Amino acid sequence: MRIDDGATVNPAALGRLTMATAREGDRQPPRAGQRVEGSGPPAGETKVATGRPVEQAAVPTPKKPQAGRPKRGWGRAVRRWLLGIALVLIAGLAWLLWIAAQPEKLPEGFASSNGRIEATEIDVDTKLAGRIADILVDEADFVTANQVVARMDTANLEAQLREAQAKHREAKSGVESAKSTVAQRQSEKAAAQSKVRQREAEYDLATKNLARGQELVKTGAMSKEDLDTRRSALYSAQAAVDSAKADVAAADAAIATAKSFVITAEQHVEAAQATIERVRADLNDSVLKAPRDGRVQYRVSQPGEVLYGGGKVLNMVDLADVYMTFFLPTDWAGRVRIGADVRLVLDALPQFVIPAKVTFVADVAQFTPKTVETAVERQKLTFRIKAHIAPDLLKKYIHDVKTGLPGVAYVQLDPQAKWPDRLQVRLPQ
């Protein structure tokens, strides 16, 4: 509508125009070239105070819908029906997916429980107190048995080794000196024995001279004074023999003493040698080695730190001793045999089925740990069970073994029960 400046306005027409405009605002805007329903030609012109003409607003009249056009209510109903059908289809698909995701029910003679792959942990410790010189491996590194993983500072031990070696040389010199003394004492004994033989010869001569003198005295060819002189010579010879024999005995004692000195010196050599071996053993223990094949979990200490005897340097897991721990209720655990077949399926690798054997069944029930899920909501008492993986299989896949992975253990309760196809052994190629 257009109102010219100074046009005369009919108040009644202006009110009807206002009401029509309000009703038109509730309707959808017309398409291009479409006539607005209820609109009509101007009813006439009026004059405003200025006397200029103005178009008179037409009062809209209801208009019947055109034949062949569907009502808007049918479109809304169709949309509602389509939305309902879509919701039903989505719900049905979700139900089918949930059914497909449910694990297949185990046949009779089997039991299952969730668990976690574990391995024996080993601490690499220092034998002696000291400072860490170097650590040669990092966390998650794979190590083999007897591989050097760390070194301790050995300056003090090397000084002790040099001291022990010097004492060892000194002790060996003492042995040689003692042996020389023994030889000297043996020579002295030999001289004493020669002297004994000499004195015995003199004694024998004195004995014969006395016997002849006694015969000569009987015939008057020798005086008694000469006989007494010969008897005195015999006694002197006897004393000389006894003295010579005493010298031999003294030489024997000296030899024994010298030999004891040799034994003592040899013991000093052995002690010095033992000290050398002990220091060398300490030096060898200062080179820390992996006791078994495994993987480093933690570096407990760092280079430069001073540790007491038995201080932890590394923590590693023995990948040749890997098992899964799980829990079963009483009615199942009582049927589990040591050596029963087990199949392990890991959450991270559900396409593989790993064989194992039951190696431990607890003889005392315990409360179910909070981290363990059971078939029943909460089994109050369960038995702990271990299933070990064969060492030969672990050795084959030792670089792929990882601990801490959750999974499910399936136990064969009845030896005659046949494993289902989905639990047949499947290993990586």
C-alpha positions in Angstrom: 0.0 0.0 0.0 1.2 3.5 -0.7 0.0 6.6 1.1 0.7 9.9 -0.5 1.8 12.8 1.5 -1.2 14.9 2.6 -3.8 12.2 1.6 -7.1 11.8 3.5 -7.3 8.5 5.5 -10.6 6.7 6.3 -10.3 5.5 9.9 -12.6 2.5 9.4 -10.7 1.4 6.3 -7.4 1.8 8.1 -8.6 -0.5 11.0 -9.7 -3.2 8.6 -6.4 -2.9 6.8 -4.5 -3.4 10.1 -6.5 -6.6 11.0 -5.9 -8.1 7.6 -2.2 -7.4 7.8 -2.1 -9.2 11.2 -3.9 -12.3 9.8 -1.6 -12.4 6.8 1.5 -12.4 9.1 0.3 -15.8 10.5 0.2 -17.3 7.0 3.1 -18.5 4.9 4.5 -16.0 2.4 3.0 -16.4 -1.1 5.1 -17.9 -3.9 6.1 -15.8 -6.8 3.1 -14.9 -9.0 0.6 -16.3 -6.5 -2.4 -14.2 -5.5 -2.8 -13.7 -1.8 -5.9 -15.3 -0.5 -8.5 -12.9 0.8 -7.1 -9.9 -1.0 -9.3 -7.9 -3.4 -9.4 -4.7 -5.4 -9.4 -1.4 -3.6 -12.9 -0.5 -2.5 -12.5 3.2 -3.3 -10.5 6.3 -2.4 -10.9 8.7 0.5 -9.4 12.0 1.2 -7.2 12.9 4.1 -6.9 16.3 5.5 -4.8 17.5 2.6 -7.5 16.3 0.1 -5.2 14.0 -1.8 -6.5 10.6 -3.0 -5.3 7.4 -1.3 -6.0 3.6 -2.2 -8.6 2.2 0.1 -7.6 -1.1 1.8 -9.6 -4.1 0.8 -11.0 -6.3 3.5 -9.7 -10.0 2.8 -12.3 -12.6 2.3 -11.8 -16.4 2.9 -10.9 -18.4 -0.2 -11.5 -22.1 -0.8 -8.4 -24.2 -1.4 -7.7 -25.0 -4.9 -8.7 -28.4 -6.2 -5.9 -31.0 -6.4 -3.6 -29.5 -3.7 -3.0 -31.8 -0.6 -3.6 -30.4 2.8 -0.6 -29.6 5.0 -1.8 -32.0 7.8 -1.2 -35.1 5.5 2.5 -34.2 5.1 3.0 -34.0 8.8 1.3 -37.4 9.3 3.6 -39.0 6.7 6.7 -37.6 8.3 5.6 -39.0 11.7 5.0 -42.5 10.1 8.4 -42.4 8.4 10.1 -41.4 11.7 8.4 -44.2 13.6 9.4 -46.8 11.0 13.1 -45.5 11.1 13.1 -45.8 15.0 11.8 -49.3 14.8 14.4 -50.3 12.3 17.2 -48.7 14.3 16.0 -50.5 17.5 15.8 -53.8 15.6 19.3 -53.4 14.2 20.7 -52.5 17.6 19.1 -55.6 19.1 20.6 -57.8 16.4 24.0 -56.3 16.9 23.8 -56.9 20.7 22.7 -60.5 20.1 25.7 -61.0 17.7 28.1 -59.5 20.2 27.1 -61.9 23.0 29.6 -64.7 23.4 28.6 -68.2 22.4 27.4 -70.2 25.3 30.0 -72.8 26.5 29.1 -76.4 26.2 29.0 -78.7 29.2 32.4 -79.5 30.7 33.9 -76.1 30.4 34.2 -73.0 32.6 35.4 -69.5 32.0 36.6 -66.5 33.9 38.4 -63.2 33.1 42.0 -62.7 34.2 45.2 -60.9 33.3 48.5 -62.1 31.8 51.3 -62.0 34.4 54.9 -63.0 34.6 57.5 -63.6 37.3 59.2 -60.4 38.3 62.9 -60.3 39.0 64.9 -57.5 40.7 68.4 -56.8 39.6 70.1 -55.8 42.9 73.6 -54.7 44.0 75.5 -57.2 46.2 77.7 -54.6 47.7 77.1 -51.0 48.7 78.5 -48.6 46.2 77.8 -46.0 43.5 76.2 -46.8 40.2 78.6 -46.1 37.3 76.4 -46.8 34.4 73.1 -48.4 33.4 73.2 -49.9 29.9 69.5 -50.6 29.3 66.2 -48.6 29.2 62.7 -49.5 30.2 60.9 -51.9 27.8 64.3 -53.2 26.5 64.5 -56.9 25.9 67.5 -58.6 27.6 69.0 -62.1 27.4 70.5 -64.2 30.2 73.9 -63.0 31.4 73.7 -59.7 29.4 75.4 -56.8 31.2 72.7 -54.3 32.2 74.6 -52.1 34.7 78.0 -51.4 36.2 79.0 -50.3 39.7 82.0 -48.0 40.6 84.9 -50.4 41.3 87.8 -48.0 42.1 88.0 -49.2 45.8 87.8 -52.8 44.8 90.6 -52.5 42.3 92.8 -50.9 45.0 92.0 -53.9 47.3 92.9 -56.3 44.5 96.3 -54.7 44.1 96.9 -54.9 47.9 95.9 -58.5 48.0 98.2 -59.3 45.0 101.1 -57.7 46.8 100.5 -59.7 50.0 100.3 -62.8 47.9 103.7 -62.2 46.4 105.1 -61.5 50.0 103.6 -64.7 51.2 105.2 -66.7 48.4 108.6 -65.2 49.3 108.0 -66.3 52.9 107.4 -69.8 51.7 110.7 -69.8 49.8 112.6 -68.5 52.8 111.0 -71.1 55.1 112.0 -73.8 52.7 115.5 -72.6 52.6 115.6 -72.7 56.4 114.4 -76.3 56.3 117.2 -77.2 53.9 119.7 -75.5 56.2 118.5 -77.4 59.3 118.6 -80.6 57.3 122.3 -79.9 56.5 122.9 -79.3 60.2 121.3 -82.6 61.0 123.5 -84.4 58.5 126.6 -82.8 60.1 125.3 -83.9 63.5 124.8 -87.4 62.4 128.4 -87.5 61.0 129.6 -86.3 64.3 127.7 -89.1 66.0 129.3 -91.7 63.8 132.7 -90.2 64.6 132.1 -90.2 68.3 130.8 -93.7 68.1 134.1 -94.8 66.4 136.1 -93.1 69.2 133.9 -94.8 71.8 134.5 -98.2 70.1 138.2 -97.6 70.1 138.2 -96.6 73.7 136.2 -99.7 74.6 138.8 -101.9 72.9 141.7 -100.1 74.5 140.2 -100.6 77.9 139.8 -104.3 77.2 143.4 -104.7 76.2 144.6 -102.7 79.1 142.7 -105.0 81.5 144.5 -108.0 80.0 147.9 -106.3 80.2 147.3 -105.3 83.8 146.8 -109.0 84.6 150.1 -109.9 83.1 151.8 -106.9 84.7 152.6 -105.4 81.3 150.6 -102.2 82.2 150.2 -100.2 85.3 146.8 -99.6 86.8 147.3 -95.9 86.2 147.4 -96.4 82.5 144.3 -98.6 82.8 142.4 -95.9 84.6 143.5 -93.5 81.8 142.0 -95.8 79.2 138.8 -96.2 81.3 138.5 -92.3 81.5 138.9 -92.1 77.7 136.1 -94.6 77.3 133.8 -92.5 79.4 134.7 -89.4 77.5 134.0 -91.1 74.2 130.6 -92.2 75.6 129.7 -88.6 76.5 130.9 -87.4 73.1 128.5 -89.9 71.4 125.6 -88.8 73.6 126.4 -85.1 72.8 126.5 -85.8 69.1 123.2 -87.6 69.2 121.7 -84.6 71.1 122.9 -82.4 68.3 121.1 -84.7 65.8 117.9 -84.4 67.9 118.3 -80.6 68.0 118.7 -80.6 64.2 115.5 -82.6 63.9 113.6 -80.1 66.0 115.0 -77.2 64.0 113.9 -79.0 60.8 110.4 -79.5 62.2 110.2 -75.8 63.2 111.4 -74.7 59.8 108.8 -77.0 58.2 106.1 -75.4 60.3 107.3 -72.0 59.1 106.9 -73.3 55.5 103.3 -74.4 56.3 102.5 -71.0 57.9 104.0 -69.2 54.8 102.0 -71.4 52.5 98.8 -70.6 54.5 99.6 -67.0 54.1 99.9 -67.6 50.4 96.5 -69.3 50.4 95.0 -66.5 52.4 96.3 -63.9 50.0 95.0 -66.0 47.1 91.6 -66.2 48.7 91.6 -62.4 49.2 92.4 -62.0 45.6 89.6 -64.3 44.6 87.1 -62.6 46.9 88.0 -59.1 45.5 87.7 -60.5 42.0 84.3 -62.0 42.9 83.2 -58.6 44.2 84.5 -57.0 41.0 82.5 -59.5 39.0 79.4 -58.9 41.1 79.8 -55.2 40.4 79.0 -55.9 36.8 75.2 -56.5 37.0 73.8 -59.1 34.6 70.3 -60.2 33.6 69.7 -63.6 35.4 67.2 -64.7 32.6 65.7 -63.7 29.3 63.1 -61.0 29.9 62.1 -57.4 29.5 63.0 -54.4 31.6 60.0 -52.9 33.4 61.5 -50.1 35.5 64.8 -48.4 36.1 64.5 -48.2 39.9 67.8 -46.3 40.3 69.9 -44.0 38.1 73.7 -43.6 37.4 75.5 -41.7 40.1 73.2 -42.9 42.9 74.8 -44.6 46.0 73.0 -47.8 47.0 73.3 -50.0 50.1 73.9 -53.7 49.8 70.9 -55.2 48.1 69.7 -51.9 46.6 67.5 -52.3 43.6 68.7 -51.1 40.2 66.3 -52.7 37.7 63.0 -54.5 37.7 62.4 -57.0 34.9 59.9 -59.7 34.0 60.9 -63.3 33.2 59.2 -63.9 29.8 59.9 -67.7 30.1 57.5 -67.9 33.1 54.2 -66.3 31.9 50.8 -67.2 33.2 47.2 -66.0 33.7 45.6 -65.8 37.1 41.8 -66.1 37.3 39.2 -67.0 39.8 36.4 -69.7 39.7 33.6 -70.3 42.2 33.5 -73.4 44.3 31.3 -75.6 42.1 33.7 -75.1 39.2 37.1 -74.9 41.0 36.4 -78.3 42.7 36.4 -79.9 39.2 39.6 -78.3 38.0 42.6 -80.7 37.7 46.2 -79.8 37.8 47.4 -80.1 34.2 43.9 -79.4 32.8 43.9 -77.8 29.3 43.2 -74.0 29.2 42.5 -71.7 26.3 43.4 -68.0 26.7 41.8 -65.3 24.6 43.1 -61.8 25.0 40.9 -58.7 24.7 43.6 -57.1 22.5 43.9 -60.1 20.2 40.6 -61.9 20.1 41.5 -63.7 16.8 44.1 -65.8 18.5 43.5 -68.7 21.0 46.6 -69.5 23.2 47.0 -72.9 24.8 47.9 -73.2 28.5 47.9 -75.7 31.4 46.6 -75.4 35.0 49.6 -75.4 37.3 48.1 -74.1 40.5 44.7 -74.3 42.3 44.5 -72.5 45.7 43.6 -74.8 48.6 41.9 -71.9 50.4 39.0 -69.9 49.1 39.2 -66.1 49.2 36.9 -63.1 48.6 36.7 -62.2 44.9 39.0 -59.3 44.2 37.3 -56.1 43.1 39.0 -56.2 39.7 37.6 -59.6 38.8 34.3 -60.1 37.1 32.4 -63.3 37.7 29.5 -65.0 35.9 27.3 -64.3 39.0 27.0 -60.7 40.1 29.4 -61.1 43.0 30.7 -64.5 44.0 31.6 -64.0 47.6 34.3 -66.8 47.8 36.3 -68.0 44.9 39.5 -70.0 44.3 42.6 -68.6 42.6 43.9 -70.6 39.7 47.0 -70.2 37.6 47.4 -71.3 34.0 51.0 -71.3 32.6 51.9 -71.0 28.9 54.4 -73.6 27.7 58.0 -72.3 27.8 58.7 -73.6 24.3 55.8 -71.6 23.0 56.9 -68.5 24.9 60.4 -68.9 23.5 59.1 -68.9 20.0 57.1 -65.7 20.5 59.3 -64.2 23.2 59.6 -60.8 21.5 55.7 -60.6 21.2 54.9 -61.5 24.8 53.4 -58.7 26.9 52.2 -58.8 30.4 49.2 -57.0 31.9 46.9 -57.7 29.0 43.3 -58.7 30.2 41.5 -61.6 28.7 39.4 -64.7 29.3 40.5 -68.1 30.4 38.5 -71.2 29.3 39.1 -74.3 31.4 38.3 -77.9 30.5 36.5 -79.4 33.5 35.8 -82.7 31.8 38.7 -84.4 30.0 36.3 -86.0 27.6 34.7 -82.7 26.6 35.5 -81.5 23.1 36.7 -77.9 22.6 34.3 -75.9 20.4 35.6 -74.7 17.1 35.9 -71.1 18.2 38.3 -72.2 21.0 40.6 -74.3 18.8 44.3 -73.2 19.1 45.1 -70.4 16.7 48.5 -68.7 16.9 50.2 -66.0 14.9 52.1 -67.2 11.9 
